[in-house]
């Protein structure tokens, strides 16, 4: 088909960058790797929330109707 290939196109990726991009595309296509990455992301999110709010320093908000 005409227009499918651009002759002489230079996308600026060469050497190690091209290999890294190819490896990332290969890994992103794997359901196992995507599942592991997503699991690690959610575990990191939960760990961050525990670190931020897990100290037991909770103070309840004041009761809104205590003046009535």
N, C-alpha and C positions, 0 to 999 in steps of 0.2 A: 504494500500500500504506500501511496505517496504521503509523505509527512510523518511516517512512523519513526524514521531515523533522522537525526539532524547531523549532517556530516561535519566533522571537525568540532563537535561540541566539547567544551572544556568546562566541567563543573567544579573545578578547583580541588578535587579530591584525588590524591595520588599517594602511592606508597602505602605507609602504615594506616593512613586514614581510610583508604579504600578497603583495606583488609578488615579494619575494625568495623566499618559500616556493613560489609558483607557478613561478618560474624554476628553482628547485632540483628541483622535482618533474619539470619538463619535461626538464632535463638528466639527471636520474637515470634517466629512461626511455629514454634514448638509449644503444644498445649501444656506439657509438663513444666517447662521453664516458666511459662506465663503463670501457671498455678503456684509454683514455688515463689516467684517474685511477688505475686499478689498476697500470698500468705505472709511473707516477710514484711511487706508493707503494712498490713493490718496489725501484725504483732508489734511492730515499731510504734504504730499509732496508739495501741492500747498501753504499751510500756510508757510512752510519753504522758498519756493521761494519768496513769498511776503515779508517775513521778511528780506531776503537777498537783494532783488533788488527793494523793494517797497518804498524806501526812496526818490525817485525822484532825485537821484544824478547821472543822466546819462550824460556822456560827449560823444559826437559823436567822432568817430575816425577821425584823420586828413585826409583831402582829398588827395588821393594818387597822383593825377596828378597836384597838385598846382605849381610844379616847372616847368611845360612845358608851 
